[in-house]
Amino acid sequence: MTNRLYAEFLGTAWLVLGGCGSAVLAAAFPQLGIGFVGVSLAFGLTVLTMVYALGPVSGGHFNPAVTVGLACGGRFPWGEVVQYVVAQVLGGIAGAAILYVVATGKAGADIGGFATNGYGDQSPGKYGMVAALVIEIVLTFGFVTVILGATDDKRSHPAAAGLAIGLCLTLIHLVSIPVTNTSVNPARSTAPALFVGGAALSQLWLFWVAPLIGGAIGGLAYGLTGRRD
């Protein structure tokens, strides 16, 4: 269990450092900024690389909503959910702490929104709470469905799982960055919010509730796709 929890800690730290780091440090860099597409790819690549590196150790969740979704789908024991979630949140905070040190490492540094998630005035496109709830639930549902399908040894090839999962997360970001700055992961949302405070913390509840609901529905509904014997 210690090895598995460390893998979840490390993978989530990598996700926050790589994904949020691309948004904070590189998205709007003068003339060479990577923009929404680059940030979307960065999030997808963090998951893709860690699924291949650490998936064989812990299953490569790196996301409380994924852990809950897999438990709802009967693919993960409920007795280990809390331990995984704690490791993921702590890993996210570690990744955000490293990013904070780097982002403030120049004169006059201002971390701005620090890649936090939000709705209303905190949404990049000023989308309201209902829009944020809907998109976070639906996209997390889709993400967990892809994970369950890509790791179903009765219908998928294990070697392709990381690619499918990483590309799915890229697609999710391409759709929803303008709406919420994309969460689908409570640990990813919690970590930068702790460094920003204010509205980022007061709105954090949505980025726990919506992904957990979406993940749970995805896990429960996966059986409706049928199983190949």
N, C-alpha and C positions, 0 to 999 in steps of 0.2 A: 504493500500500500504506500509506503514512503516513496518508492520509486515512481509510482503512478501519480501521486500528488505533486511531486517535484516536476514531473513532465507536464502536468496541467498548469502549474505555476509558471514554468518557463515558456510554454507555448502561448499562454495568455499575455505574458509580459512582451513577448515578441510581436504579438498581434497589435497591442497598443502602441508599442514603440515604433513599429514599422508603418502601421496604418495611420494612426494619429500623427506620427512624426512626419509622414509625407504631407499631411494637410497643414501642419503648423509650419514646417520648415521649407517645403518645396512647392506647394500648390500655387502660390502667387509670387514666386521668386521672380524679380524683374527680368523680363524678356525670355527667360528659359523656364518659367513656371509650368508645372505638369498639369494643373487644372483638375477638373472633376474626373476626367478619364484616368489620369495618372494616379489620383488618390484611390479610385475604384480598383485599379490594378494592384496597387500596393496592398490594400486590404486582402484581396484575393490571393496574392502571392504569399502573404504572411501565413495564411491558413494552409495553402497548398504545401509550402515548404515544411511546416511543422507537422502536418498530417503524415507526410512521408518520413520525417525524422523521428517523431515521437508517437505517432499513431499506434505502432506495435506495442508501445509501453502502456499507454493509458486509454487508448481509443481515440485520442485526438479531439476531445470536445472543445476545450478552450472557451467555453460559453455556458453559463448556467441554463439558458433556455434550451440548448442542445442536450444537456445532461437530463433536464426534466423531460424533454420530449422523448429521449431514448428510454427513460424509465417508464413513461406512459405507454410506449410501444413494446414494452416487455424485453427490451434489449439491454437494460442496465438495472442493477439492483437498487431499490429505493433506499436501502440501508446505507448506501455509500454516497447518496446525492449531496447531503450537507457538506461532507468532507471535500468533495470535488468543487462545490460552489465556493467554499471558503478559499481553497487553493487558487481558484480562478480569479477571485476578487483581489486577493493579495498579489497575485502575479500582475494583474492589470495595474494596480497601484505602483508596483515596482517599475513597470514599463513607463508609466506616466512620470514618475519621479526622475528617471533618467532623462526623459524628454524635457522635463522642466529645467534641469540643470543645463542642458545643451541650449535650449531656447532662450534662456536668460544669460547666456555666456557672451554677450556683446554689449557694448555701451548703448544705453537708451532702449534696451530690450523691452518689449511689451508683448505678453503672451496672447493678448486679445481673448478670443473665445476658447482657445486651446482645444479646438476640435470637439467641444462639448455638443451634446444633443439638446434639442429644444423645439418648442412650438410657439405659435404666436410671434411676439417680437424676437424670440430667440431662434426662430426658424430661418434658415437662409432665404427661403422664398416667402416668409411670413404666413405660412400655412397654420391653420388653427388646430385646436386640440383633437377634434374629431378626426380630421384628416391624418394627424399624426398617429392616433390610436389605430385607425384602420390600416394604414400602410405598414405599421410595425407588426401588427398581428398577422396580416396576410403574408408579408414577406418572410417573417420568421416561420410561419407555417410551411411556406414553400421551401425554405432552407432545410428544415428538419426532414421534410419529405424527400428531398434530394439526398440528404445524408443517409437516411434509412434505405433508400433505393440503391444508392451507390455502394453501400456496405452490406447489402443483402447477398450472402454467398450462394443463394439459390438462383439468382437472376443476374448478378453482375460480376465483373472481373475485379478482384481486389486491387490489382495494380493501377486501375484507372480511377479509383475512388478519390484520391487526393486532387486529381485534375478536375473532376466533376464538381467537387465541393468548392475548390478555389474559384472556378469559373462562375459558379452559382453566386458566391459572395461578391464577386466583381459585378455581376449583373444587378444584384440587389442594390449595390452602391450607385450604379449608373442611374437607376430609377429613383432612388429616394434621398440622395444627398440634398437636393433642393428643398425637400419637405422637412426632414428632421436632422439632417447631417448624418443620417443612417446610424441606427443602433443595432437592432436585432440581437443584441448581446448586452445584458445588464452589467457585466464586469467591465466591458469596454466603456459603457456610459458612466459608471461610477468613478472610475479612476481619474479622468480629467476633471470631472465635476468637483472633486475634492480639492483640486488646486485652484479652481475658479470661484467656487462658492456662489452666493447670491441666487439668481434665477436658475442657474444650472443645477443647483442642489434642490431648489424648491420644485423643479419640474422633473426631477430624477425618478419620482414614483412611476411616471408613465413608461419609462424605459426599463422598468422592472416588470410592471404589470402586463404591458402589451406583448413583449417577447415571450414571457412565461406562458401567457394564454395561447399565443400562436404556436409555440413549441409543443405545448400539451395537446392542442388540437391535432397538430401534425402527427404526433406519436400515436394518438388514439385512432386517427383516421387512416393511418397507413395500411392497416389490415384490409380496408375496403378496396385496395388496388389488386387484391388477390395474391396468391402465392403459387409459384411454379414448383411442382414436386420434382 
